[in-house]
Every structure is written in C-alpha cells, then in structure tokens.
Amino acid sequence: MKLYQDYSIYGYANSYILGNGDTGEALLIDPAEVTNTMIEHIEHNHYRLSAVLITHNHLHHVKGLKTLFRIYSPQVYASNNRLFDISCRKVKDQEVFPAAGFSVLAVAVPGHSQDSIVYKIENLLFTGDVLHAGIIGKTTSAFNTEALVERIKDKLLKFPDDTIILPGHGPPSTIGTEKKHNLGFMQGYAKALHQPYDFFV
C-alpha cells in the first residue's frame, strides 16, 4: 500500500491516492482538483484508477470529479446517488465494501454535512471535514456541534490510538492525539463558538 497526498489551493483541501501494489489499482479520496502531479503519480506507478471515495458533497472536495472522468472511468462511492452528472455507488453506515483491492469500512458521521462519510482502510481513517488535527468540523449551531462531538466519540474514537487520521484540510494526526488535544472535545467548546470560524472545515 502506498499513500500519496495532493494539496489543492482551491479550498485548501487535501486529496489522497492510495495505491495497491498487489492488484495494480488505486483509489482516490476527495478529488478537490485534478492536478498534473496527481495524474503523474497514477501514471508513473502504472495504477489503474478503479475507485473514488467521496467524504461529502462540498465543492472544494469534489470539484475535480468531472475532470477526472475525462481521463479515467472509476467507480464513485458516496452517500449520494449522483454527483454532477456522475452516477455513484451509494454507501451505508458501517458497510464494508471492496475497492481497488482494499477492504473499506464506511462510517456515517453527519454534522458538518448530512452526507458526511468517513472511510477506514487498514489503519488509515479518511475523515473529510468531520475530524481534523486539533478541531472538529464546522456546523450551523451549538446544538449540532455537540451532536457531532458525540457522534465522533461514539463512532471514531473507539478505533485504536495509533489509527492515522487523514483529514480534508490540514495535517494528519492520530486518534490518540485527538483524544488528548482536540479543542472540540473540551467542555463548553460548542457554546464558546460565538461566530463561525472562517476556515473551510
């Protein structure tokens, strides 16, 4: 397994390519943009891009999808039936499915968006805008923030501390680190958010 991170200045968003050396396939998580370096990585390693995983339908995470389909023909996995004019394979909470030779666990964690899905592949957790290094995803109210915190604790913090978090924005982290230091889990955090912060998360 080889992991490649691509950074897009559009929305300051992360995309990820996960290559499977055994099958020669690759999957891509959240195509914010399709960059030359992204294509070069796929082609240089002779990968067949067979799957795209979408964490949620916000433009700065899916903008590159239409461009991607001008080059490749992957299966798209998402909470949605369609994105743009592209048909998706709709995934459900706690569903395990194969993609690019990997076993993928889908975990629904609504709050930042109603369609937010986190994907777990081996010890990697692709969290989209649900959970970041040091903060949690933005919501529309203190009530929704508190609900998101509870869902994260219930559904994600149960994974081993060495599970690697690969978020939609910002640097990677681990479950153990976020348990100890994430601001979102501090008492009174939701009520202290008087104004929405300006970051895209």
Secondary structure, 3 states (H helix, E strand, C coil): CEEEEEEECCCCEEEEEEEECCCCEEEEECCCCCCHHHHHHHHHCCCEEEEEECCCCCHHHHCCHHHHCCCCCCEEEECCCEECCEECEECCCCCEEEECCEEEEEEECCCCCCCCEEEEECCEEEEECCECCCCECCCCCHHHHHHHHHHHHHHCCCCCCCCEEEECCCCCEEHHHHHHHCHHHCCCHHHHCCCCCCCCC
